[in-house]
Amino acid sequence: MVWALAMNRTWLPAHEDEHVQSAVDQAISDESDVFGATLGLGQRSALQIALTLKPNLASEQIQQIVTRIGERLATDGEVRARIDAISFKLND
């Protein structure tokens, strides 16, 4: 929110921001075990990314997927400025 004010832009929560949605879509595009992601409001206003994954993945595989997605998002300065915090959850 502070960034938007400083840039004289309208503030949108990260889960409603089309730029953030596009970045998440791009970040998951190379993940063959990820079938989709939805954005929502997490605790303490964090961006919550709910992942739909291939069934029966080991916890290590899931952690690696989440780490790669987070790293891809972190490389985009514009996205970093629009997101205060990220949390991940798995869709049933």
PDB file of N, CA, C and O in Angstrom:
ATOM      1  N   MET A   1       0.824  -1.178   0.000  1.00  0.00           N
ATOM      2  CA  MET A   1       0.000   0.000   0.000  1.00  0.00           C
ATOM      3  C   MET A   1       0.879   1.256   0.000  1.00  0.00           C
ATOM      4  O   MET A   1       0.600   2.212  -0.724  1.00  0.00           O
ATOM      5  N   VAL A   2       1.928   1.249   0.805  1.00  0.00           N
ATOM      6  CA  VAL A   2       2.825   2.397   0.887  1.00  0.00           C
ATOM      7  C   VAL A   2       3.477   2.651  -0.466  1.00  0.00           C
ATOM      8  O   VAL A   2       3.618   3.798  -0.889  1.00  0.00           O
ATOM      9  N   TRP A   3       3.872   1.578  -1.141  1.00  0.00           N
ATOM     10  CA  TRP A   3       4.485   1.702  -2.467  1.00  0.00           C
ATOM     11  C   TRP A   3       3.520   2.384  -3.420  1.00  0.00           C
ATOM     12  O   TRP A   3       3.927   3.287  -4.153  1.00  0.00           O
ATOM     13  N   ALA A   4       2.250   1.981  -3.435  1.00  0.00           N
ATOM     14  CA  ALA A   4       1.256   2.581  -4.323  1.00  0.00           C
ATOM     15  C   ALA A   4       1.088   4.066  -4.022  1.00  0.00           C
ATOM     16  O   ALA A   4       0.994   4.881  -4.940  1.00  0.00           O
ATOM     17  N   LEU A   5       1.052   4.410  -2.759  1.00  0.00           N
ATOM     18  CA  LEU A   5       0.937   5.820  -2.392  1.00  0.00           C
ATOM     19  C   LEU A   5       2.148   6.613  -2.875  1.00  0.00           C
ATOM     20  O   LEU A   5       2.006   7.713  -3.409  1.00  0.00           O
ATOM     21  N   ALA A   6       3.327   6.054  -2.687  1.00  0.00           N
ATOM     22  CA  ALA A   6       4.546   6.732  -3.109  1.00  0.00           C
ATOM     23  C   ALA A   6       4.609   6.902  -4.624  1.00  0.00           C
ATOM     24  O   ALA A   6       5.161   7.884  -5.121  1.00  0.00           O
ATOM     25  N   MET A   7       4.044   5.948  -5.353  1.00  0.00           N
ATOM     26  CA  MET A   7       4.050   5.992  -6.816  1.00  0.00           C
ATOM     27  C   MET A   7       2.833   6.716  -7.376  1.00  0.00           C
ATOM     28  O   MET A   7       2.673   6.825  -8.592  1.00  0.00           O
ATOM     29  N   ASN A   8       1.972   7.214  -6.482  1.00  0.00           N
ATOM     30  CA  ASN A   8       0.746   7.903  -6.872  1.00  0.00           C
ATOM     31  C   ASN A   8      -0.144   7.002  -7.736  1.00  0.00           C
ATOM     32  O   ASN A   8      -0.720   7.443  -8.731  1.00  0.00           O
ATOM     33  N   ARG A   9      -0.241   5.735  -7.333  1.00  0.00           N
ATOM     34  CA  ARG A   9      -1.076   4.755  -8.030  1.00  0.00           C
ATOM     35  C   ARG A   9      -2.199   4.299  -7.118  1.00  0.00           C
ATOM     36  O   ARG A   9      -2.100   4.370  -5.893  1.00  0.00           O
ATOM     37  N   THR A  10      -3.246   3.838  -7.732  1.00  0.00           N
ATOM     38  CA  THR A  10      -4.340   3.252  -6.968  1.00  0.00           C
ATOM     39  C   THR A  10      -3.849   1.941  -6.381  1.00  0.00           C
ATOM     40  O   THR A  10      -3.229   1.131  -7.070  1.00  0.00           O
ATOM     41  N   TRP A  11      -4.132   1.740  -5.103  1.00  0.00           N
ATOM     42  CA  TRP A  11      -3.693   0.518  -4.443  1.00  0.00           C
ATOM     43  C   TRP A  11      -4.723  -0.579  -4.626  1.00  0.00           C
ATOM     44  O   TRP A  11      -5.924  -0.350  -4.479  1.00  0.00           O
ATOM     45  N   LEU A  12      -4.250  -1.761  -4.944  1.00  0.00           N
ATOM     46  CA  LEU A  12      -5.074  -2.963  -4.999  1.00  0.00           C
ATOM     47  C   LEU A  12      -4.431  -4.008  -4.116  1.00  0.00           C
ATOM     48  O   LEU A  12      -3.206  -4.134  -4.104  1.00  0.00           O
ATOM     49  N   PRO A  13      -5.228  -4.761  -3.375  1.00  0.00           N
ATOM     50  CA  PRO A  13      -4.645  -5.893  -2.655  1.00  0.00           C
ATOM     51  C   PRO A  13      -4.008  -6.845  -3.677  1.00  0.00           C
ATOM     52  O   PRO A  13      -4.512  -6.992  -4.791  1.00  0.00           O
ATOM     53  N   ALA A  14      -2.923  -7.474  -3.302  1.00  0.00           N
ATOM     54  CA  ALA A  14      -2.180  -8.329  -4.238  1.00  0.00           C
ATOM     55  C   ALA A  14      -3.062  -9.404  -4.867  1.00  0.00           C
ATOM     56  O   ALA A  14      -2.890  -9.724  -6.043  1.00  0.00           O
ATOM     57  N   HIS A  15      -4.002  -9.967  -4.109  1.00  0.00           N
ATOM     58  CA  HIS A  15      -4.833 -11.044  -4.649  1.00  0.00           C
ATOM     59  C   HIS A  15      -5.854 -10.544  -5.676  1.00  0.00           C
ATOM     60  O   HIS A  15      -6.499 -11.351  -6.345  1.00  0.00           O
ATOM     61  N   GLU A  16      -6.007  -9.228  -5.806  1.00  0.00           N
ATOM     62  CA  GLU A  16      -6.914  -8.647  -6.799  1.00  0.00           C
ATOM     63  C   GLU A  16      -6.160  -7.967  -7.943  1.00  0.00           C
ATOM     64  O   GLU A  16      -6.779  -7.433  -8.863  1.00  0.00           O
ATOM     65  N   ASP A  17      -4.852  -7.984  -7.889  1.00  0.00           N
ATOM     66  CA  ASP A  17      -4.005  -7.273  -8.843  1.00  0.00           C
ATOM     67  C   ASP A  17      -3.734  -8.151 -10.069  1.00  0.00           C
ATOM     68  O   ASP A  17      -3.173  -9.240  -9.948  1.00  0.00           O
ATOM     69  N   GLU A  18      -4.136  -7.670 -11.247  1.00  0.00           N
ATOM     70  CA  GLU A  18      -3.953  -8.447 -12.482  1.00  0.00           C
ATOM     71  C   GLU A  18      -2.477  -8.683 -12.798  1.00  0.00           C
ATOM     72  O   GLU A  18      -2.121  -9.724 -13.351  1.00  0.00           O
ATOM     73  N   HIS A  19      -1.621  -7.730 -12.454  1.00  0.00           N
ATOM     74  CA  HIS A  19      -0.188  -7.905 -12.695  1.00  0.00           C
ATOM     75  C   HIS A  19       0.353  -9.071 -11.850  1.00  0.00           C
ATOM     76  O   HIS A  19       1.154  -9.876 -12.326  1.00  0.00           O
ATOM     77  N   VAL A  20      -0.090  -9.143 -10.620  1.00  0.00           N
ATOM     78  CA  VAL A  20       0.336 -10.234  -9.737  1.00  0.00           C
ATOM     79  C   VAL A  20      -0.211 -11.563 -10.251  1.00  0.00           C
ATOM     80  O   VAL A  20       0.508 -12.562 -10.272  1.00  0.00           O
ATOM     81  N   GLN A  21      -1.478 -11.580 -10.666  1.00  0.00           N
ATOM     82  CA  GLN A  21      -2.062 -12.814 -11.200  1.00  0.00           C
ATOM     83  C   GLN A  21      -1.281 -13.297 -12.416  1.00  0.00           C
ATOM     84  O   GLN A  21      -0.997 -14.487 -12.549  1.00  0.00           O
ATOM     85  N   SER A  22      -0.941 -12.377 -13.287  1.00  0.00           N
ATOM     86  CA  SER A  22      -0.167 -12.730 -14.473  1.00  0.00           C
ATOM     87  C   SER A  22       1.201 -13.286 -14.098  1.00  0.00           C
ATOM     88  O   SER A  22       1.669 -14.252 -14.702  1.00  0.00           O
ATOM     89  N   ALA A  23       1.840 -12.682 -13.106  1.00  0.00           N
ATOM     90  CA  ALA A  23       3.156 -13.154 -12.662  1.00  0.00           C
ATOM     91  C   ALA A  23       3.065 -14.551 -12.054  1.00  0.00           C
ATOM     92  O   ALA A  23       3.939 -15.387 -12.283  1.00  0.00           O
ATOM     93  N   VAL A  24       2.017 -14.805 -11.284  1.00  0.00           N
ATOM     94  CA  VAL A  24       1.831 -16.141 -10.702  1.00  0.00           C
ATOM     95  C   VAL A  24       1.581 -17.154 -11.812  1.00  0.00           C
ATOM     96  O   VAL A  24       2.149 -18.247 -11.798  1.00  0.00           O
ATOM     97  N   ASP A  25       0.737 -16.797 -12.770  1.00  0.00           N
ATOM     98  CA  ASP A  25       0.481 -17.699 -13.902  1.00  0.00           C
ATOM     99  C   ASP A  25       1.772 -18.046 -14.625  1.00  0.00           C
ATOM    100  O   ASP A  25       2.000 -19.202 -14.982  1.00  0.00           O
ATOM    101  N   GLN A  26       2.616 -17.043 -14.839  1.00  0.00           N
ATOM    102  CA  GLN A  26       3.897 -17.269 -15.498  1.00  0.00           C
ATOM    103  C   GLN A  26       4.808 -18.143 -14.629  1.00  0.00           C
ATOM    104  O   GLN A  26       5.498 -19.025 -15.140  1.00  0.00           O
ATOM    105  N   ALA A  27       4.807 -17.896 -13.324  1.00  0.00           N
ATOM    106  CA  ALA A  27       5.676 -18.645 -12.408  1.00  0.00           C
ATOM    107  C   ALA A  27       5.318 -20.120 -12.339  1.00  0.00           C
ATOM    108  O   ALA A  27       6.190 -20.953 -12.096  1.00  0.00           O
ATOM    109  N   ILE A  28       4.047 -20.459 -12.550  1.00  0.00           N
ATOM    110  CA  ILE A  28       3.651 -21.868 -12.487  1.00  0.00           C
ATOM    111  C   ILE A  28       3.656 -22.538 -13.859  1.00  0.00           C
ATOM    112  O   ILE A  28       3.489 -23.754 -13.954  1.00  0.00           O
ATOM    113  N   SER A  29       3.845 -21.760 -14.914  1.00  0.00           N
ATOM    114  CA  SER A  29       3.699 -22.303 -16.274  1.00  0.00           C
ATOM    115  C   SER A  29       4.678 -23.431 -16.599  1.00  0.00           C
ATOM    116  O   SER A  29       4.350 -24.304 -17.404  1.00  0.00           O
ATOM    117  N   ASP A  30       5.854 -23.438 -16.006  1.00  0.00           N
ATOM    118  CA  ASP A  30       6.844 -24.489 -16.277  1.00  0.00           C
ATOM    119  C   ASP A  30       6.753 -25.662 -15.307  1.00  0.00           C
ATOM    120  O   ASP A  30       7.551 -26.597 -15.374  1.00  0.00           O
ATOM    121  N   GLU A  31       5.782 -25.606 -14.413  1.00  0.00           N
ATOM    122  CA  GLU A  31       5.633 -26.664 -13.407  1.00  0.00           C
ATOM    123  C   GLU A  31       4.597 -27.681 -13.881  1.00  0.00           C
ATOM    124  O   GLU A  31       3.393 -27.441 -13.790  1.00  0.00           O
ATOM    125  N   SER A  32       5.073 -28.809 -14.384  1.00  0.00           N
ATOM    126  CA  SER A  32       4.159 -29.823 -14.925  1.00  0.00           C
ATOM    127  C   SER A  32       3.282 -30.468 -13.848  1.00  0.00           C
ATOM    128  O   SER A  32       2.245 -31.051 -14.164  1.00  0.00           O
ATOM    129  N   ASP A  33       3.686 -30.369 -12.589  1.00  0.00           N
ATOM    130  CA  ASP A  33       2.902 -30.957 -11.499  1.00  0.00           C
ATOM    131  C   ASP A  33       1.892 -29.974 -10.903  1.00  0.00           C
ATOM    132  O   ASP A  33       1.161 -30.321  -9.976  1.00  0.00           O
ATOM    133  N   VAL A  34       1.852 -28.753 -11.434  1.00  0.00           N
ATOM    134  CA  VAL A  34       0.900 -27.746 -10.960  1.00  0.00           C
ATOM    135  C   VAL A  34      -0.187 -27.583 -12.014  1.00  0.00           C
ATOM    136  O   VAL A  34       0.092 -27.246 -13.165  1.00  0.00           O
ATOM    137  N   PHE A  35      -1.421 -27.825 -11.609  1.00  0.00           N
ATOM    138  CA  PHE A  35      -2.549 -27.721 -12.534  1.00  0.00           C
ATOM    139  C   PHE A  35      -3.214 -26.351 -12.491  1.00  0.00           C
ATOM    140  O   PHE A  35      -4.002 -26.025 -13.379  1.00  0.00           O
ATOM    141  N   GLY A  36      -2.917 -25.549 -11.487  1.00  0.00           N
ATOM    142  CA  GLY A  36      -3.497 -24.212 -11.401  1.00  0.00           C
ATOM    143  C   GLY A  36      -3.188 -23.565 -10.078  1.00  0.00           C
ATOM    144  O   GLY A  36      -2.708 -24.201  -9.141  1.00  0.00           O
ATOM    145  N   ALA A  37      -3.479 -22.273 -10.025  1.00  0.00           N
ATOM    146  CA  ALA A  37      -3.260 -21.497  -8.801  1.00  0.00           C
ATOM    147  C   ALA A  37      -4.338 -20.429  -8.716  1.00  0.00           C
ATOM    148  O   ALA A  37      -4.667 -19.777  -9.707  1.00  0.00           O
ATOM    149  N   THR A  38      -4.879 -20.263  -7.525  1.00  0.00           N
ATOM    150  CA  THR A  38      -5.825 -19.179  -7.285  1.00  0.00           C
ATOM    151  C   THR A  38      -5.252 -18.281  -6.198  1.00  0.00           C
ATOM    152  O   THR A  38      -4.567 -18.736  -5.282  1.00  0.00           O
ATOM    153  N   LEU A  39      -5.548 -17.010  -6.324  1.00  0.00           N
ATOM    154  CA  LEU A  39      -5.045 -16.036  -5.368  1.00  0.00           C
ATOM    155  C   LEU A  39      -6.137 -15.669  -4.384  1.00  0.00           C
ATOM    156  O   LEU A  39      -7.307 -15.556  -4.749  1.00  0.00           O
ATOM    157  N   GLY A  40      -5.746 -15.485  -3.140  1.00  0.00           N
ATOM    158  CA  GLY A  40      -6.678 -15.082  -2.111  1.00  0.00           C
ATOM    159  C   GLY A  40      -5.981 -14.275  -1.044  1.00  0.00           C
ATOM    160  O   GLY A  40      -4.772 -14.047  -1.092  1.00  0.00           O
ATOM    161  N   LEU A  41      -6.764 -13.852  -0.090  1.00  0.00           N
ATOM    162  CA  LEU A  41      -6.231 -13.070   1.025  1.00  0.00           C
ATOM    163  C   LEU A  41      -5.880 -14.027   2.155  1.00  0.00           C
ATOM    164  O   LEU A  41      -6.740 -14.742   2.670  1.00  0.00           O
ATOM    165  N   GLY A  42      -4.616 -14.030   2.530  1.00  0.00           N
ATOM    166  CA  GLY A  42      -4.155 -14.876   3.622  1.00  0.00           C
ATOM    167  C   GLY A  42      -4.128 -14.114   4.929  1.00  0.00           C
ATOM    168  O   GLY A  42      -4.614 -12.986   5.017  1.00  0.00           O
ATOM    169  N   GLN A  43      -3.559 -14.735   5.937  1.00  0.00           N
ATOM    170  CA  GLN A  43      -3.454 -14.111   7.253  1.00  0.00           C
ATOM    171  C   GLN A  43      -2.558 -12.885   7.175  1.00  0.00           C
ATOM    172  O   GLN A  43      -1.580 -12.854   6.428  1.00  0.00           O
ATOM    173  N   ARG A  44      -2.913 -11.880   7.959  1.00  0.00           N
ATOM    174  CA  ARG A  44      -2.149 -10.623   8.033  1.00  0.00           C
ATOM    175  C   ARG A  44      -1.962  -9.986   6.667  1.00  0.00           C
ATOM    176  O   ARG A  44      -0.924  -9.385   6.388  1.00  0.00           O
ATOM    177  N   SER A  45      -2.962 -10.120   5.826  1.00  0.00           N
ATOM    178  CA  SER A  45      -2.999  -9.507   4.490  1.00  0.00           C
ATOM    179  C   SER A  45      -1.963 -10.076   3.529  1.00  0.00           C
ATOM    180  O   SER A  45      -1.662  -9.451   2.512  1.00  0.00           O
ATOM    181  N   ALA A  46      -1.420 -11.234   3.827  1.00  0.00           N
ATOM    182  CA  ALA A  46      -0.477 -11.868   2.910  1.00  0.00           C
ATOM    183  C   ALA A  46      -1.223 -12.356   1.674  1.00  0.00           C
ATOM    184  O   ALA A  46      -2.399 -12.713   1.748  1.00  0.00           O
ATOM    185  N   LEU A  47      -0.538 -12.368   0.554  1.00  0.00           N
ATOM    186  CA  LEU A  47      -1.072 -13.002  -0.637  1.00  0.00           C
ATOM    187  C   LEU A  47      -1.045 -14.502  -0.407  1.00  0.00           C
ATOM    188  O   LEU A  47       0.008 -15.068  -0.113  1.00  0.00           O
ATOM    189  N   GLN A  48      -2.186 -15.142  -0.538  1.00  0.00           N
ATOM    190  CA  GLN A  48      -2.231 -16.596  -0.399  1.00  0.00           C
ATOM    191  C   GLN A  48      -2.377 -17.203  -1.792  1.00  0.00           C
ATOM    192  O   GLN A  48      -3.324 -16.900  -2.518  1.00  0.00           O
ATOM    193  N   ILE A  49      -1.442 -18.047  -2.147  1.00  0.00           N
ATOM    194  CA  ILE A  49      -1.477 -18.742  -3.425  1.00  0.00           C
ATOM    195  C   ILE A  49      -1.894 -20.178  -3.146  1.00  0.00           C
ATOM    196  O   ILE A  49      -1.160 -20.943  -2.519  1.00  0.00           O
ATOM    197  N   ALA A  50      -3.074 -20.530  -3.620  1.00  0.00           N
ATOM    198  CA  ALA A  50      -3.594 -21.884  -3.435  1.00  0.00           C
ATOM    199  C   ALA A  50      -3.270 -22.690  -4.688  1.00  0.00           C
ATOM    200  O   ALA A  50      -3.756 -22.382  -5.777  1.00  0.00           O
ATOM    201  N   LEU A  51      -2.456 -23.711  -4.531  1.00  0.00           N
ATOM    202  CA  LEU A  51      -1.997 -24.514  -5.654  1.00  0.00           C
ATOM    203  C   LEU A  51      -2.821 -25.786  -5.794  1.00  0.00           C
ATOM    204  O   LEU A  51      -3.149 -26.444  -4.806  1.00  0.00           O
ATOM    205  N   THR A  52      -3.147 -26.117  -7.026  1.00  0.00           N
ATOM    206  CA  THR A  52      -3.746 -27.410  -7.343  1.00  0.00           C
ATOM    207  C   THR A  52      -2.633 -28.243  -7.972  1.00  0.00           C
ATOM    208  O   THR A  52      -2.126 -27.926  -9.048  1.00  0.00           O
ATOM    209  N   LEU A  53      -2.268 -29.312  -7.275  1.00  0.00           N
ATOM    210  CA  LEU A  53      -1.118 -30.114  -7.680  1.00  0.00           C
ATOM    211  C   LEU A  53      -1.539 -31.506  -8.131  1.00  0.00           C
ATOM    212  O   LEU A  53      -2.631 -31.990  -7.833  1.00  0.00           O
ATOM    213  N   LYS A  54      -0.633 -32.115  -8.853  1.00  0.00           N
ATOM    214  CA  LYS A  54      -0.772 -33.516  -9.229  1.00  0.00           C
ATOM    215  C   LYS A  54      -0.879 -34.326  -7.936  1.00  0.00           C
ATOM    216  O   LYS A  54      -0.150 -34.055  -6.982  1.00  0.00           O
ATOM    217  N   PRO A  55      -1.772 -35.311  -7.888  1.00  0.00           N
ATOM    218  CA  PRO A  55      -1.923 -36.109  -6.664  1.00  0.00           C
ATOM    219  C   PRO A  55      -0.657 -36.911  -6.329  1.00  0.00           C
ATOM    220  O   PRO A  55       0.157 -37.230  -7.195  1.00  0.00           O
ATOM    221  N   ASN A  56      -0.536 -37.212  -5.060  1.00  0.00           N
ATOM    222  CA  ASN A  56       0.477 -38.132  -4.536  1.00  0.00           C
ATOM    223  C   ASN A  56       1.919 -37.649  -4.655  1.00  0.00           C
ATOM    224  O   ASN A  56       2.839 -38.459  -4.762  1.00  0.00           O
ATOM    225  N   LEU A  57       2.114 -36.355  -4.637  1.00  0.00           N
ATOM    226  CA  LEU A  57       3.482 -35.834  -4.616  1.00  0.00           C
ATOM    227  C   LEU A  57       4.038 -35.955  -3.202  1.00  0.00           C
ATOM    228  O   LEU A  57       3.312 -35.790  -2.222  1.00  0.00           O
ATOM    229  N   ALA A  58       5.311 -36.239  -3.111  1.00  0.00           N
ATOM    230  CA  ALA A  58       5.976 -36.304  -1.813  1.00  0.00           C
ATOM    231  C   ALA A  58       6.143 -34.885  -1.268  1.00  0.00           C
ATOM    232  O   ALA A  58       6.183 -33.921  -2.032  1.00  0.00           O
ATOM    233  N   SER A  59       6.239 -34.768   0.037  1.00  0.00           N
ATOM    234  CA  SER A  59       6.367 -33.441   0.654  1.00  0.00           C
ATOM    235  C   SER A  59       7.615 -32.708   0.153  1.00  0.00           C
ATOM    236  O   SER A  59       7.587 -31.485   0.013  1.00  0.00           O
ATOM    237  N   GLU A  60       8.697 -33.423  -0.118  1.00  0.00           N
ATOM    238  CA  GLU A  60       9.900 -32.799  -0.663  1.00  0.00           C
ATOM    239  C   GLU A  60       9.636 -32.204  -2.041  1.00  0.00           C
ATOM    240  O   GLU A  60      10.121 -31.117  -2.355  1.00  0.00           O
ATOM    241  N   GLN A  61       8.866 -32.917  -2.864  1.00  0.00           N
ATOM    242  CA  GLN A  61       8.529 -32.409  -4.190  1.00  0.00           C
ATOM    243  C   GLN A  61       7.685 -31.137  -4.077  1.00  0.00           C
ATOM    244  O   GLN A  61       7.905 -30.171  -4.808  1.00  0.00           O
ATOM    245  N   ILE A  62       6.736 -31.147  -3.171  1.00  0.00           N
ATOM    246  CA  ILE A  62       5.876 -29.978  -2.974  1.00  0.00           C
ATOM    247  C   ILE A  62       6.713 -28.791  -2.518  1.00  0.00           C
ATOM    248  O   ILE A  62       6.541 -27.681  -3.021  1.00  0.00           O
ATOM    249  N   GLN A  63       7.605 -29.015  -1.581  1.00  0.00           N
ATOM    250  CA  GLN A  63       8.470 -27.937  -1.089  1.00  0.00           C
ATOM    251  C   GLN A  63       9.325 -27.370  -2.210  1.00  0.00           C
ATOM    252  O   GLN A  63       9.509 -26.156  -2.294  1.00  0.00           O
ATOM    253  N   GLN A  64       9.847 -28.226  -3.067  1.00  0.00           N
ATOM    254  CA  GLN A  64      10.662 -27.761  -4.191  1.00  0.00           C
ATOM    255  C   GLN A  64       9.837 -26.920  -5.165  1.00  0.00           C
ATOM    256  O   GLN A  64      10.321 -25.909  -5.673  1.00  0.00           O
ATOM    257  N   ILE A  65       8.611 -27.328  -5.424  1.00  0.00           N
ATOM    258  CA  ILE A  65       7.719 -26.580  -6.310  1.00  0.00           C
ATOM    259  C   ILE A  65       7.445 -25.196  -5.731  1.00  0.00           C
ATOM    260  O   ILE A  65       7.564 -24.186  -6.425  1.00  0.00           O
ATOM    261  N   VAL A  66       7.081 -25.161  -4.462  1.00  0.00           N
ATOM    262  CA  VAL A  66       6.770 -23.889  -3.797  1.00  0.00           C
ATOM    263  C   VAL A  66       7.999 -22.975  -3.800  1.00  0.00           C
ATOM    264  O   VAL A  66       7.879 -21.774  -4.041  1.00  0.00           O
ATOM    265  N   THR A  67       9.159 -23.534  -3.539  1.00  0.00           N
ATOM    266  CA  THR A  67      10.395 -22.745  -3.537  1.00  0.00           C
ATOM    267  C   THR A  67      10.663 -22.159  -4.919  1.00  0.00           C
ATOM    268  O   THR A  67      10.999 -20.980  -5.034  1.00  0.00           O
ATOM    269  N   ARG A  68      10.520 -22.958  -5.956  1.00  0.00           N
ATOM    270  CA  ARG A  68      10.770 -22.462  -7.321  1.00  0.00           C
ATOM    271  C   ARG A  68       9.791 -21.343  -7.687  1.00  0.00           C
ATOM    272  O   ARG A  68      10.187 -20.330  -8.265  1.00  0.00           O
ATOM    273  N   ILE A  69       8.523 -21.529  -7.349  1.00  0.00           N
ATOM    274  CA  ILE A  69       7.522 -20.499  -7.654  1.00  0.00           C
ATOM    275  C   ILE A  69       7.856 -19.214  -6.906  1.00  0.00           C
ATOM    276  O   ILE A  69       7.830 -18.132  -7.492  1.00  0.00           O
ATOM    277  N   GLY A  70       8.167 -19.324  -5.630  1.00  0.00           N
ATOM    278  CA  GLY A  70       8.534 -18.148  -4.841  1.00  0.00           C
ATOM    279  C   GLY A  70       9.752 -17.444  -5.394  1.00  0.00           C
ATOM    280  O   GLY A  70       9.788 -16.214  -5.437  1.00  0.00           O
ATOM    281  N   GLU A  71      10.748 -18.199  -5.818  1.00  0.00           N
ATOM    282  CA  GLU A  71      11.963 -17.607  -6.379  1.00  0.00           C
ATOM    283  C   GLU A  71      11.673 -16.887  -7.685  1.00  0.00           C
ATOM    284  O   GLU A  71      12.217 -15.813  -7.940  1.00  0.00           O
ATOM    285  N   ARG A  72      10.811 -17.477  -8.520  1.00  0.00           N
ATOM    286  CA  ARG A  72      10.454 -16.813  -9.779  1.00  0.00           C
ATOM    287  C   ARG A  72       9.746 -15.489  -9.515  1.00  0.00           C
ATOM    288  O   ARG A  72      10.026 -14.492 -10.180  1.00  0.00           O
ATOM    289  N   LEU A  73       8.845 -15.475  -8.563  1.00  0.00           N
ATOM    290  CA  LEU A  73       8.133 -14.242  -8.231  1.00  0.00           C
ATOM    291  C   LEU A  73       9.094 -13.199  -7.662  1.00  0.00           C
ATOM    292  O   LEU A  73       8.942 -12.004  -7.917  1.00  0.00           O
ATOM    293  N   ALA A  74      10.064 -13.644  -6.905  1.00  0.00           N
ATOM    294  CA  ALA A  74      11.007 -12.723  -6.262  1.00  0.00           C
ATOM    295  C   ALA A  74      11.940 -12.038  -7.257  1.00  0.00           C
ATOM    296  O   ALA A  74      12.518 -10.998  -6.940  1.00  0.00           O
ATOM    297  N   THR A  75      12.095 -12.600  -8.448  1.00  0.00           N
ATOM    298  CA  THR A  75      13.001 -11.992  -9.429  1.00  0.00           C
ATOM    299  C   THR A  75      12.377 -10.793 -10.136  1.00  0.00           C
ATOM    300  O   THR A  75      13.079 -10.048 -10.819  1.00  0.00           O
ATOM    301  N   ASP A  76      11.071 -10.597  -9.983  1.00  0.00           N
ATOM    302  CA  ASP A  76      10.364  -9.495 -10.628  1.00  0.00           C
ATOM    303  C   ASP A  76      10.174  -8.361  -9.616  1.00  0.00           C
ATOM    304  O   ASP A  76       9.361  -8.469  -8.698  1.00  0.00           O
ATOM    305  N   GLY A  77      10.922  -7.290  -9.791  1.00  0.00           N
ATOM    306  CA  GLY A  77      10.868  -6.172  -8.852  1.00  0.00           C
ATOM    307  C   GLY A  77       9.488  -5.558  -8.737  1.00  0.00           C
ATOM    308  O   GLY A  77       9.079  -5.167  -7.644  1.00  0.00           O
ATOM    309  N   GLU A  78       8.768  -5.466  -9.830  1.00  0.00           N
ATOM    310  CA  GLU A  78       7.413  -4.908  -9.805  1.00  0.00           C
ATOM    311  C   GLU A  78       6.484  -5.779  -8.961  1.00  0.00           C
ATOM    312  O   GLU A  78       5.675  -5.266  -8.189  1.00  0.00           O
ATOM    313  N   VAL A  79       6.603  -7.074  -9.111  1.00  0.00           N
ATOM    314  CA  VAL A  79       5.777  -8.001  -8.324  1.00  0.00           C
ATOM    315  C   VAL A  79       6.156  -7.911  -6.854  1.00  0.00           C
ATOM    316  O   VAL A  79       5.278  -7.868  -5.992  1.00  0.00           O
ATOM    317  N   ARG A  80       7.439  -7.881  -6.558  1.00  0.00           N
ATOM    318  CA  ARG A  80       7.880  -7.752  -5.162  1.00  0.00           C
ATOM    319  C   ARG A  80       7.308  -6.504  -4.518  1.00  0.00           C
ATOM    320  O   ARG A  80       6.932  -6.523  -3.346  1.00  0.00           O
ATOM    321  N   ALA A  81       7.239  -5.417  -5.276  1.00  0.00           N
ATOM    322  CA  ALA A  81       6.708  -4.168  -4.736  1.00  0.00           C
ATOM    323  C   ALA A  81       5.208  -4.261  -4.465  1.00  0.00           C
ATOM    324  O   ALA A  81       4.695  -3.559  -3.594  1.00  0.00           O
ATOM    325  N   ARG A  82       4.510  -5.106  -5.193  1.00  0.00           N
ATOM    326  CA  ARG A  82       3.060  -5.215  -5.057  1.00  0.00           C
ATOM    327  C   ARG A  82       2.628  -6.250  -4.020  1.00  0.00           C
ATOM    328  O   ARG A  82       1.455  -6.300  -3.649  1.00  0.00           O
ATOM    329  N   ILE A  83       3.558  -7.071  -3.553  1.00  0.00           N
ATOM    330  CA  ILE A  83       3.246  -8.134  -2.602  1.00  0.00           C
ATOM    331  C   ILE A  83       3.983  -7.868  -1.298  1.00  0.00           C
ATOM    332  O   ILE A  83       5.206  -7.730  -1.286  1.00  0.00           O
ATOM    333  N   ASP A  84       3.243  -7.796  -0.207  1.00  0.00           N
ATOM    334  CA  ASP A  84       3.872  -7.601   1.099  1.00  0.00           C
ATOM    335  C   ASP A  84       4.414  -8.919   1.642  1.00  0.00           C
ATOM    336  O   ASP A  84       5.514  -8.957   2.195  1.00  0.00           O
ATOM    337  N   ALA A  85       3.654  -9.990   1.490  1.00  0.00           N
ATOM    338  CA  ALA A  85       4.031 -11.308   1.992  1.00  0.00           C
ATOM    339  C   ALA A  85       3.263 -12.359   1.188  1.00  0.00           C
ATOM    340  O   ALA A  85       2.205 -12.077   0.624  1.00  0.00           O
ATOM    341  N   ILE A  86       3.812 -13.569   1.146  1.00  0.00           N
ATOM    342  CA  ILE A  86       3.176 -14.669   0.415  1.00  0.00           C
ATOM    343  C   ILE A  86       3.037 -15.864   1.335  1.00  0.00           C
ATOM    344  O   ILE A  86       3.921 -16.166   2.136  1.00  0.00           O
ATOM    345  N   SER A  87       1.911 -16.532   1.203  1.00  0.00           N
ATOM    346  CA  SER A  87       1.739 -17.839   1.835  1.00  0.00           C
ATOM    347  C   SER A  87       1.185 -18.781   0.776  1.00  0.00           C
ATOM    348  O   SER A  87       0.511 -18.354  -0.162  1.00  0.00           O
ATOM    349  N   PHE A  88       1.473 -20.047   0.935  1.00  0.00           N
ATOM    350  CA  PHE A  88       0.987 -21.055  -0.003  1.00  0.00           C
ATOM    351  C   PHE A  88       0.072 -22.014   0.737  1.00  0.00           C
ATOM    352  O   PHE A  88       0.250 -22.280   1.926  1.00  0.00           O
ATOM    353  N   LYS A  89      -0.896 -22.521   0.019  1.00  0.00           N
ATOM    354  CA  LYS A  89      -1.725 -23.603   0.537  1.00  0.00           C
ATOM    355  C   LYS A  89      -2.022 -24.534  -0.621  1.00  0.00           C
ATOM    356  O   LYS A  89      -1.887 -24.158  -1.785  1.00  0.00           O
ATOM    357  N   LEU A  90      -2.421 -25.733  -0.300  1.00  0.00           N
ATOM    358  CA  LEU A  90      -2.740 -26.724  -1.324  1.00  0.00           C
ATOM    359  C   LEU A  90      -4.244 -26.906  -1.395  1.00  0.00           C
ATOM    360  O   LEU A  90      -4.915 -27.070  -0.376  1.00  0.00           O
ATOM    361  N   ASN A  91      -4.763 -26.874  -2.621  1.00  0.00           N
ATOM    362  CA  ASN A  91      -6.184 -27.173  -2.812  1.00  0.00           C
ATOM    363  C   ASN A  91      -6.406 -28.663  -2.666  1.00  0.00           C
ATOM    364  O   ASN A  91      -5.551 -29.474  -3.020  1.00  0.00           O
ATOM    365  N   ASP A  92      -7.549 -29.004  -2.148  1.00  0.00           N
ATOM    366  CA  ASP A  92      -7.907 -30.428  -2.007  1.00  0.00           C
ATOM    367  C   ASP A  92      -8.231 -31.060  -3.324  1.00  0.00           C
ATOM    368  O   ASP A  92      -8.550 -32.248  -3.377  1.00  0.00           O
TER     369      ASP A  92
END
